[in-house]
Amino acid sequence: EEQRQITAISRMVCQAMAETFAGLRPVHQMQRWLDGEIYQKVSRRAALLARHRQRFSPGQHRNGPAQLVFRSIRTQQVSPSAWEVCVIFTDNQRTRACALRCEAHRARWRITALELG
């Protein structure tokens, strides 16, 4: 059951992150799932990408979110309260990998480490 929760959270975080970086979702919607340091990292990257979109493609907006296709999700429990996850997904433009660490925090799971390739 716990592994299914971790898999679902990882999928949701990757989907939300892809939509945030594409400018389709506000970054603050991810705050619930991300540790403070990770949230700041994602916020900075989202702001940088938003400036890039304004500078190089002003007025162009995508109609809707890219459909993510999840190629692989691998989970590994590293302690009773922590899981590490590798997610491989494809959007309309490219295939990416995301590594996450989920830790139990006040009866919920939070992402405490995140790397997106």
C-alpha positions as CSV (number, residue, x, y, z in Angstrom):
1,E,0.0,0.0,0.0
2,E,2.8,2.4,0.9
3,Q,4.6,1.7,-2.3
4,R,1.4,2.5,-4.3
5,Q,1.1,5.8,-2.5
6,I,4.8,6.7,-3.2
7,T,4.3,5.8,-6.9
8,A,1.1,8.0,-7.1
9,I,2.8,10.9,-5.4
10,S,5.8,10.7,-7.7
11,R,3.6,10.6,-10.8
12,M,1.7,13.6,-9.6
13,V,4.8,15.6,-8.7
14,C,6.4,15.0,-12.1
15,Q,3.1,16.0,-13.9
16,A,2.8,19.1,-11.8
17,M,6.4,20.0,-12.3
18,A,6.2,19.6,-16.1
19,E,3.1,21.8,-16.2
20,T,4.7,24.4,-13.9
21,F,7.8,24.6,-16.0
22,A,5.7,24.9,-19.2
23,G,3.8,27.8,-17.6
24,L,0.5,26.0,-17.3
25,R,0.3,25.7,-13.5
26,P,1.4,28.1,-10.7
27,V,4.4,26.9,-8.7
28,H,2.6,27.5,-5.4
29,Q,0.4,24.4,-6.1
30,M,3.4,22.2,-5.5
31,Q,4.3,23.7,-2.1
32,R,2.2,21.1,-0.3
33,W,4.4,18.2,-1.6
34,L,7.9,19.8,-1.6
35,D,10.3,20.4,1.2
36,G,11.2,24.1,1.6
37,E,14.5,24.0,-0.1
38,I,13.2,21.9,-3.0
39,Y,10.2,24.3,-3.4
40,Q,12.6,27.2,-3.6
41,K,14.7,25.4,-6.3
42,V,11.6,24.6,-8.3
43,S,10.3,28.2,-7.9
44,R,13.6,29.7,-9.2
45,R,13.6,27.4,-12.2
46,A,10.0,28.1,-13.0
47,A,10.7,31.9,-12.8
48,L,13.7,31.5,-15.1
49,L,11.7,29.5,-17.7
50,A,8.9,32.1,-17.5
51,R,11.3,34.9,-18.3
52,H,12.8,32.8,-21.1
53,R,9.3,32.3,-22.6
54,Q,8.5,36.0,-22.4
55,R,11.8,37.0,-24.0
56,F,11.9,34.4,-26.8
57,S,8.3,33.6,-27.6
58,P,6.1,36.5,-26.4
59,G,2.4,36.0,-27.0
60,Q,2.7,32.3,-27.8
61,H,0.7,30.1,-25.4
62,R,0.1,26.4,-25.4
63,N,-3.5,25.3,-25.5
64,G,-3.3,22.7,-22.7
65,P,-1.0,20.6,-20.7
66,A,1.3,18.2,-22.5
67,Q,0.2,14.6,-22.1
68,L,2.9,12.9,-20.1
69,V,3.6,9.2,-20.8
70,F,5.2,7.5,-17.9
71,R,7.7,5.0,-19.2
72,S,9.1,3.7,-15.9
73,I,8.7,4.3,-12.2
74,R,11.1,2.5,-9.9
75,T,10.8,2.7,-6.1
76,Q,13.1,1.6,-3.4
77,Q,12.5,1.8,0.3
78,V,15.7,3.0,1.9
79,S,14.5,3.3,5.5
80,P,11.1,2.8,7.3
81,S,10.3,6.4,6.6
82,A,12.0,7.1,3.3
83,W,11.7,6.0,-0.3
84,E,13.8,6.8,-3.4
85,V,12.1,6.9,-6.7
86,C,13.2,7.2,-10.3
87,V,10.6,8.3,-12.9
88,I,11.2,8.2,-16.6
89,F,8.5,10.1,-18.6
90,T,7.9,11.6,-22.0
91,D,6.1,14.8,-22.9
92,N,5.4,16.2,-26.4
93,Q,9.0,17.4,-26.7
94,R,11.4,15.0,-24.9
95,T,12.0,12.2,-22.6
96,R,13.2,13.1,-19.1
97,A,14.3,11.4,-15.9
98,C,13.4,12.5,-12.4
99,A,14.9,11.2,-9.2
100,L,13.0,11.9,-6.0
101,R,13.4,11.1,-2.3
102,C,10.1,10.9,-0.3
103,E,10.2,11.1,3.4
104,A,7.4,10.7,6.0
105,H,6.7,14.1,7.7
106,R,3.8,14.5,10.1
107,A,1.8,11.6,8.7
108,R,2.3,12.7,5.1
109,W,4.9,12.2,2.4
110,R,7.1,15.1,1.3
111,I,9.7,15.3,-1.4
112,T,13.0,16.1,0.3
113,A,15.3,15.7,-2.7
114,L,14.6,16.1,-6.4
115,E,16.7,16.1,-9.5
116,L,15.3,16.5,-13.0
117,G,17.3,15.5,-16.1
